[in-house]
Amino acid sequence: MYLDHPKISATNSETEPDRIERLSRVYGYAIALADVDGNAECITKLAKIHDHKGTLMVIWYVAPTPTEKNYFLRAWQSRIGDESAQVEHALMLHEPLAAHSSTGE
């Protein structure tokens, strides 16, 4: 069982908790599409998914393939998603190793 799922967040989720539920369904839909394709790597590439005022933001640890981007587009365009094509993809930014130095330099 895979336990390292991406962080799921949404703008105004405190006042609109259904947005997190919708993102959970979209995540499941997209990963199911990957599973049907035999793409076991897709789930490990994801860092975060975020609903920013109706735009699905998909943040990746590793650059997605066009097919992987399409999984999220299809899910977001579906009736369980936002029914729109507003999907953006970005890579997770990592801090430089020097920022983690314990020498205080």
Legacy VTK file of the C-alpha trace (Angstrom):
# vtk DataFile Version 3.0
C-alpha trace
ASCII
DATASET POLYDATA
POINTS 105 float
0.000 0.000 0.000
1.297 3.456 -0.927
1.224 5.829 2.069
3.182 8.895 0.919
0.266 10.733 -0.709
0.598 14.358 -1.831
-0.521 17.259 0.316
-4.032 18.358 -0.657
-5.073 21.972 -0.030
-7.506 24.579 -1.292
-7.964 28.320 -1.070
-10.824 29.074 1.371
-10.997 25.448 2.512
-11.948 26.610 6.029
-15.187 28.146 4.756
-15.673 25.723 1.842
-14.628 22.252 3.116
-16.190 20.571 0.076
-13.222 21.826 -1.968
-10.863 19.405 -0.172
-13.319 16.555 -0.733
-13.464 17.424 -4.439
-9.654 17.414 -4.659
-9.526 14.002 -2.995
-11.896 12.647 -5.629
-9.888 14.284 -8.444
-6.672 12.803 -7.052
-8.268 9.345 -6.934
-9.616 9.698 -10.472
-6.229 10.787 -11.881
-4.308 8.027 -10.110
-6.879 5.473 -11.258
-6.242 6.594 -14.848
-2.503 6.131 -14.244
-3.160 2.691 -12.754
-5.228 1.616 -15.755
-2.305 2.693 -17.965
0.087 0.626 -15.849
1.850 3.810 -14.732
2.990 3.014 -11.192
5.475 5.923 -11.170
2.939 8.746 -11.450
1.860 8.554 -7.814
5.467 8.806 -6.605
6.115 11.991 -8.608
3.376 14.056 -6.937
4.136 16.550 -4.168
0.935 18.607 -3.803
-2.384 19.350 -5.400
-4.111 22.626 -4.670
-7.365 24.251 -5.760
-6.631 27.944 -6.220
-9.956 29.630 -6.895
-11.014 27.019 -9.457
-7.592 26.358 -10.953
-6.089 22.969 -10.182
-2.425 23.372 -9.285
-0.448 20.124 -9.534
3.010 20.296 -7.976
5.464 17.554 -8.902
8.752 16.310 -7.442
9.720 15.035 -10.904
8.626 16.517 -14.229
5.434 14.805 -15.440
4.977 13.355 -18.878
2.271 14.819 -21.142
0.187 11.696 -20.387
0.518 12.268 -16.629
-0.576 15.894 -17.047
-3.565 14.634 -19.017
-4.690 12.388 -16.116
-5.251 15.499 -14.002
-6.820 17.465 -16.843
-9.329 14.670 -17.457
-10.117 14.404 -13.747
-10.553 18.180 -13.333
-12.759 18.396 -16.447
-15.003 15.604 -15.186
-18.214 16.078 -13.221
-16.406 15.206 -9.983
-13.898 17.990 -10.658
-14.448 21.615 -11.606
-15.648 20.776 -15.131
-12.999 23.147 -16.505
-9.633 22.895 -18.211
-7.942 25.240 -15.725
-4.997 23.043 -14.692
-1.447 24.236 -14.090
1.642 22.121 -13.397
4.847 23.111 -11.620
7.916 21.463 -10.147
8.503 21.491 -6.394
11.320 23.847 -5.500
14.005 22.355 -3.277
16.185 24.352 -0.907
19.914 24.235 -1.665
21.834 21.736 0.425
23.832 24.577 1.994
20.644 25.833 3.648
20.546 22.616 5.656
24.136 22.852 6.859
24.584 22.334 10.607
27.892 24.201 10.697
26.155 27.554 10.868
28.029 28.891 7.842
LINES 1 106
105 0 1 2 3 4 5 6 7 8 9 10 11 12 13 14 15 16 17 18 19 20 21 22 23 24 25 26 27 28 29 30 31 32 33 34 35 36 37 38 39 40 41 42 43 44 45 46 47 48 49 50 51 52 53 54 55 56 57 58 59 60 61 62 63 64 65 66 67 68 69 70 71 72 73 74 75 76 77 78 79 80 81 82 83 84 85 86 87 88 89 90 91 92 93 94 95 96 97 98 99 100 101 102 103 104
